[in-house]
Amino acid sequence: MPTVTIGSLEAGRGRPLFFIGGPDVIESERHALRHACAIRDICAQAGLPFIYKSSYDKANRTSGRSFRGPGLAKGLAILKRVRAAAKVPVLTDVHSPEEARAAARVVDVLQIPAFLCRQTDLVVAAAKTGRALHVKKGQFMAPWDMKNVLEKATGAGNRRVMLAERGATFGYNNLVVDMRSIEIMRRFGYPVVFDAGHSVQAPGGGEGGTASGGDASMIPVLARAGVAAGADGVFMEVHEDPASAPCDGPNSVKLDELPAILKTLAAIRRAVE
């Protein structure tokens, strides 16, 4: 399995479990920096390398009236300052080839959202930037079908690719996780991340159908299972007050609950290894 290097972080088989997390969407510079520093310190205490994640634009919100974020220019400016001040790698979503090229000048990892993982032009453009990629498996895809997505990225000359499991559509407003997906995708030879937060999401199932619902109490449960199944990294949305989060609050871990969760995940990783 190739080792994906992101700053001092090394992702892959035999490497330490790492954590990707942060508020789902950028709310303000102060809010982003506060979370980045707090999560960085929590991860350091747990012995886990950390990548900060937040989105400048949530382009796939359930309702057109929902908060999407500060936008590309302002959002990237904030992420640039967070990266410099917190001294951590930064990850964000991209939605088009043009966005990928712009974001690559600022962040360490480009994330391909699950709904866009089959968009060839986007995947190839992101790969050609040379930045590490975090490609989420679509809710509509089987794990073995992600090999084609992986080959689009590596065929463009980028071997710094990580795949993410985040559940599969199961009827209306529901996702389920087949933990076999983690091992199946790891057999492609690249690191696999388990997105525990979005895996408990109820798409379009909250606030009268104008936002996604979810059951955050199940995030630690699925995270433990994902690490036990062999995930190389874990991804969670983290917020100091999920009830007030403008996006994905029902699928976010409360900041003050994160230390205990990561301590447990680190112990499971040691047992698995």
BATIMAR-138707 format. One line per 4 residues: their letters; for each residue x, y, z of N, C-alpha, C. Coordinates in steps of 0.2 Angstrom, whole numbers. Layout:
% BATIMAR-138707
A) X/Y/Z/X/Y/Z/X/Y/Z; ...
END
This chain:
% BATIMAR-138707
MPTV) 4/-6/0/0/0/0/4/6/0; 3/11/-5/7/17/-5/6/21/2; 11/24/4/10/29/10/8/36/7; 3/39/9/1/45/7/4/50/12
TIGS) 8/54/10/11/59/15/8/66/14; 6/69/20/3/75/20/7/79/26; 11/83/24/16/86/29/19/81/33; 19/81/39/22/76/43/18/69/44
LEAG) 12/70/42/7/64/43/8/59/37; 8/53/39/9/47/34/3/43/35; -1/42/30/-7/38/30/-6/31/26; -8/26/29/-7/19/26/-6/14/30
RGRP) -6/8/28/-5/2/32/1/2/36; 0/1/42/6/1/47/7/8/50; 4/13/48/5/19/50/0/21/56; 1/26/60/-4/28/65/-11/30/62
LFFI) -16/28/66/-23/31/64/-22/38/64; -26/41/59/-26/49/59/-33/51/59; -34/57/61/-41/60/62/-42/66/57; -47/66/54/-49/72/50/-56/75/53
GGPD) -56/81/54/-62/84/58/-62/91/58; -68/94/60/-69/101/60/-76/103/59; -78/109/60/-85/111/58/-87/109/51; -92/107/49/-94/105/42/-93/111/37
VIES) -95/117/40/-94/123/35/-91/128/39; -87/133/36/-84/138/39/-90/143/41; -89/145/47/-94/150/50/-91/157/51; -85/157/53/-81/163/53/-74/161/54
ERHA) -69/166/53/-62/165/54/-61/163/62; -63/167/66/-62/165/73/-65/158/75; -71/157/73/-74/150/74/-69/145/71; -67/145/65/-63/140/62/-56/139/66
LRHA) -53/145/68/-47/145/71/-47/142/78; -53/143/81/-54/141/88/-55/133/88; -59/131/83/-60/123/82/-53/120/80; -50/123/75/-43/120/73/-38/119/79
CAIR) -37/124/83/-33/123/88/-35/118/94; -41/118/95/-44/114/100/-43/107/98; -45/105/92/-45/98/90/-38/96/89; -33/101/87/-26/99/86/-24/97/93
DICA) -25/100/98/-23/98/105/-26/92/107; -32/91/106/-35/85/108/-32/79/104; -31/79/98/-28/74/94/-20/73/97; -17/78/98/-10/77/101/-10/73/107
QAGL) -15/74/112/-16/71/118/-17/63/117; -21/62/111/-23/55/110/-18/52/105; -13/55/103/-7/53/99/-9/51/92; -14/55/89/-17/55/82/-15/61/78
PFIY) -12/59/72/-11/65/68/-17/68/65; -17/74/64/-24/78/63/-24/82/56; -29/82/53/-30/86/47/-37/90/48; -36/96/48/-42/100/49/-47/101/43
KSSY) -53/100/44/-58/100/38/-63/105/39; -65/109/34/-71/114/34/-72/116/27; -78/117/25/-80/118/18/-82/126/17; -79/129/12/-81/136/10/-88/136/7
DKAN) -90/130/4/-97/130/1/-99/123/1; -105/123/4/-109/116/4/-114/117/-2; -112/114/-7/-115/115/-14/-121/110/-14; -122/105/-10/-127/100/-11/-132/100/-5
RTSG) -133/106/-2/-138/107/3/-145/105/1; -149/102/6/-156/99/4/-160/105/1; -160/111/5/-164/116/3/-160/122/0; -163/126/-5/-159/131/-8/-159/137/-3
RSFR) -163/137/3/-163/142/8/-157/141/13; -154/135/13/-149/133/18/-143/137/18; -140/138/23/-133/141/23/-128/137/20; -124/140/15/-119/136/12/-112/138/13
GPGL) -111/143/17/-104/145/18/-102/152/15; -96/154/17/-93/161/14/-92/161/7; -91/156/4/-89/156/-3/-82/154/-5; -80/154/-11/-73/151/-13/-68/156/-10
AKGL) -68/163/-12/-63/167/-11/-62/168/-3; -67/170/0/-67/172/7/-65/165/11; -68/160/9/-67/153/13/-60/151/12; -57/152/6/-50/150/6/-45/154/9
AILK) -47/161/10/-43/165/14/-43/164/21; -49/161/23/-49/159/30/-45/153/31; -46/148/27/-42/142/28/-35/143/27; -33/148/23/-25/149/23/-23/152/30
RVRA) -27/156/33/-25/159/39/-25/153/45; -30/149/45/-30/144/49/-24/139/49; -23/137/42/-17/133/41/-10/136/44; -9/142/43/-3/145/46/-3/146/53
AAKV) -9/148/56/-9/149/63/-9/143/67; -13/138/65/-14/132/69/-8/127/67; -5/128/62/0/124/60/-2/117/59; -7/116/55/-10/109/54/-12/109/46
PVLT) -12/103/43/-14/102/36/-21/104/36; -24/106/30/-31/108/30/-34/104/24; -40/103/24/-44/99/19/-50/103/18; -52/103/11/-59/106/10/-62/103/4
DVHS) -69/103/3/-72/101/-3/-71/105/-9; -71/102/-15/-71/106/-21/-76/103/-26; -79/107/-30/-85/105/-34/-84/106/-41; -79/108/-44/-77/109/-51/-70/109/-52
PEEA) -68/108/-58/-60/109/-60/-58/115/-58; -61/121/-59/-59/127/-57/-58/128/-50; -63/126/-46/-62/126/-39/-56/122/-36; -55/116/-39/-49/112/-37/-43/116/-38
RAAA) -42/119/-44/-36/123/-45/-35/128/-40; -40/132/-39/-40/137/-34/-38/135/-27; -42/130/-25/-41/127/-18/-34/124/-17; -31/121/-22/-25/118/-22/-19/123/-20
RVVD) -20/129/-22/-15/134/-20/-15/136/-12; -20/133/-9/-21/135/-2/-21/129/3; -24/124/1/-25/118/6/-21/112/4; -20/108/9/-16/102/8/-19/96/5
VLQI) -26/95/6/-30/90/3/-36/92/0; -38/90/-6/-44/91/-9/-49/86/-8; -55/87/-6/-60/82/-5/-65/82/-11; -66/76/-14/-71/75/-19/-77/73/-15
PAFL) -83/77/-15/-89/75/-12/-92/68/-15; -95/65/-10/-98/58/-12/-102/59/-19; -107/64/-19/-111/65/-25/-107/66/-31; -101/68/-31/-97/70/-37/-91/65/-38
CRQT) -91/60/-35/-85/55/-35/-84/52/-42; -90/52/-46/-89/50/-53/-88/55/-59; -88/61/-56/-87/67/-61/-79/67/-63; -78/64/-69/-71/62/-72/-67/69/-72
DLVV) -70/74/-75/-66/80/-76/-64/83/-69; -68/83/-64/-67/85/-57/-61/81/-54; -62/74/-54/-57/70/-51/-50/71/-55; -50/71/-61/-44/72/-65/-40/79/-64
AAAK) -44/84/-64/-42/91/-63/-39/91/-55; -42/88/-51/-40/88/-44/-33/84/-43; -33/79/-47/-27/74/-46/-21/78/-49; -22/82/-55/-17/85/-58/-14/91/-54
TGRA) -17/93/-49/-15/99/-45/-9/96/-41; -8/89/-40/-3/87/-36/-5/86/-28; -10/89/-26/-12/89/-19/-15/82/-18; -14/80/-11/-17/74/-9/-25/74/-10
LHVK) -28/69/-12/-35/68/-13/-38/64/-8; -44/66/-6/-49/62/-1/-55/61/-5; -56/55/-8/-62/54/-12/-67/50/-8; -73/53/-7/-78/49/-4/-82/45/-9
KGQF) -83/39/-6/-87/34/-10/-95/36/-10; -97/37/-16/-104/39/-17/-109/34/-13; -114/37/-11/-120/33/-7/-123/28/-12; -122/29/-18/-125/25/-23/-121/20/-26
MAPW) -115/19/-23/-110/15/-27/-107/9/-22; -106/4/-25/-103/-2/-22/-95/-1/-21; -92/-3/-16/-85/-2/-14/-81/-4/-20; -82/-9/-23/-78/-12/-29/-78/-7/-35
DMKN) -83/-3/-35/-84/2/-41/-79/8/-40; -77/9/-34/-72/14/-32/-65/13/-36; -64/7/-38/-58/6/-41/-57/10/-47; -63/11/-51/-63/15/-57/-61/22/-55
VLEK) -64/25/-50/-63/32/-48/-55/33/-46; -53/28/-42/-46/28/-40/-41/28/-47; -43/24/-52/-39/24/-58/-39/30/-62; -45/34/-61/-45/41/-64/-40/45/-61
ATGA) -39/45/-55/-34/49/-51/-27/47/-52; -26/41/-51/-19/39/-52/-17/39/-60; -22/38/-64/-20/39/-71/-18/46/-73; -20/51/-69/-18/58/-70/-12/59/-67
GNRR) -8/54/-64/-2/55/-62/-1/56/-54; -7/55/-50/-7/57/-43/-8/50/-39; -3/48/-35/-4/42/-31/-5/44/-24; -6/51/-23/-8/53/-16/-15/53/-15
VMLA) -18/47/-15/-26/47/-15/-28/42/-9; -33/45/-5/-37/41/0/-44/41/-2; -47/35/0/-54/34/-2/-58/34/5; -64/36/5/-68/36/11/-74/32/10
ERGA) -76/29/15/-83/25/16/-87/30/20; -93/31/18/-98/35/22/-105/32/21; -106/26/20/-113/23/20/-116/23/13; -121/19/13/-125/18/6/-132/19/7
TFGY) -135/22/2/-142/23/3/-146/17/4; -151/17/9/-155/12/11/-162/14/12; -166/14/6/-173/16/7/-173/24/7; -178/27/9/-179/34/10/-176/37/16
NNLV) -172/42/16/-169/46/22/-165/41/26; -161/37/24/-157/32/28/-151/30/24; -146/29/28/-140/26/26/-138/20/30; -135/15/27/-132/10/31/-124/9/29
VDMR) -120/6/34/-113/5/32/-112/-2/32; -109/-5/27/-107/-11/26/-99/-11/28; -97/-13/33/-90/-13/36/-85/-17/31; -88/-21/27/-84/-25/22/-81/-20/17
SIEI) -84/-14/16/-82/-9/11/-75/-7/13; -73/-6/19/-67/-4/21/-61/-8/19; -62/-15/20/-57/-20/18/-57/-20/10; -63/-20/7/-63/-21/0/-59/-15/-3
MRRF) -60/-9/-1/-57/-3/-4/-49/-3/-2; -47/-6/4/-40/-6/6/-37/-11/1; -40/-16/-2/-37/-21/-6/-34/-17/-13; -37/-11/-14/-34/-8/-20/-27/-5/-19
GYPV) -25/-5/-13/-18/-3/-11/-18/4/-9; -23/8/-7/-23/14/-5/-26/15/2; -24/20/6/-28/21/12/-35/23/12; -39/20/17/-46/21/17/-48/24/24
VFDA) -52/29/23/-54/33/29/-62/31/30; -64/31/36/-71/30/38/-74/36/40; -79/39/37/-83/45/38/-88/43/43; -87/43/49/-92/41/54/-98/46/55
GHSV) -96/52/54/-102/57/55/-107/57/49; -105/57/43/-110/57/38/-113/50/37; -110/45/40/-113/38/40/-119/37/44; -120/42/49/-127/42/53/-132/47/50
QAPG) -130/50/45/-135/55/42/-141/52/39; -147/56/40/-153/54/37/-154/59/32; -152/58/25/-152/63/20/-160/66/19; -160/72/20/-167/75/19/-172/73/24
GGEG) -170/70/29/-174/68/34/-175/72/41; -173/78/40/-174/82/46/-177/89/44; -180/93/49/-183/99/49/-188/99/43; -192/95/43/-198/95/38/-196/94/31
GTAS) -190/90/30/-187/89/24/-183/94/20; -182/99/24/-178/105/21/-170/104/23; -168/99/27/-161/98/29/-161/91/31; -154/89/31/-153/82/33/-153/81/41
GGDA) -156/75/43/-156/74/50/-150/69/51; -151/66/57/-145/61/59/-146/59/66; -142/54/68/-141/52/75/-134/52/78; -132/58/80/-125/59/82/-123/54/88
SMIP) -128/51/91/-126/46/97/-123/40/94; -124/39/87/-121/33/84/-114/34/81; -112/40/81/-105/41/78/-100/37/81; -99/38/88/-94/34/91/-95/26/90
VLAR) -101/24/90/-102/17/89/-99/14/82; -101/18/77/-99/16/70/-91/18/69; -89/23/73/-82/24/72/-78/18/75; -80/16/81/-76/10/84/-76/4/79
AGVA) -82/3/76/-82/-3/71/-78/-1/65; -78/5/63/-74/6/57/-66/5/58; -64/7/64/-57/7/66/-55/-1/67; -60/-4/70/-59/-12/71/-59/-15/64
AGAD) -62/-13/59/-62/-16/52/-56/-14/48; -52/-9/51/-46/-8/47/-45/-1/44; -49/3/46/-49/10/43/-42/13/45; -39/17/40/-33/20/41/-34/27/45
GVFM) -39/30/44/-41/36/47/-48/37/48; -50/41/52/-57/42/54/-59/50/53; -65/51/50/-67/58/49/-74/59/52; -74/65/56/-80/67/59/-81/74/59
EVHE) -87/77/58/-88/84/59/-88/85/67; -85/90/69/-84/92/76/-86/99/77; -91/100/82/-93/107/83/-94/108/91; -92/114/93/-93/116/100/-100/116/102
DPAS) -105/117/98/-112/117/99/-116/115/93; -116/108/92/-120/105/87/-127/108/86; -130/109/91/-137/111/90/-138/118/87; -132/122/87/-133/129/84/-129/129/77
APCD) -126/123/75/-122/122/69/-127/124/63; -125/128/58/-129/129/52/-129/124/47; -125/119/48/-125/113/43/-123/107/47; -127/101/46/-125/95/49/-124/94/56
GPNS) -128/98/60/-127/98/67/-129/91/70; -135/88/67/-137/81/69/-132/76/68; -126/77/64/-121/72/62/-115/74/65; -114/79/70/-108/81/72/-107/79/79
VKLD) -100/78/81/-98/76/88/-97/83/91; -99/83/98/-98/89/102/-91/89/104; -88/95/103/-81/96/104/-78/93/111; -82/94/116/-80/92/123/-81/84/124
ELPA) -84/81/119/-84/74/119/-79/70/115; -75/74/111/-70/71/107/-65/68/110; -62/70/116/-56/67/119/-57/60/120; -63/58/124/-64/51/126/-65/47/119
ILKT) -68/50/114/-70/46/108/-63/44/105; -58/49/104/-52/47/101/-48/43/105; -48/44/112/-44/39/116/-46/32/115; -53/31/114/-55/24/113/-53/21/106
LAAI) -53/26/101/-52/24/94/-44/22/94; -40/26/97/-33/25/97/-31/18/100; -35/16/106/-34/10/109/-36/4/104; -42/5/101/-44/0/96/-39/-1/90
RRAV) -36/4/88/-31/4/83/-25/0/85; -23/1/91/-17/-3/94/-18/-10/94; -25/-12/96/-26/-19/97/-27/-22/90; -29/-19/85/-30/-21/78/-23/-22/75
E) -18/-18/76/-12/-18/73/-8/-24/77
END
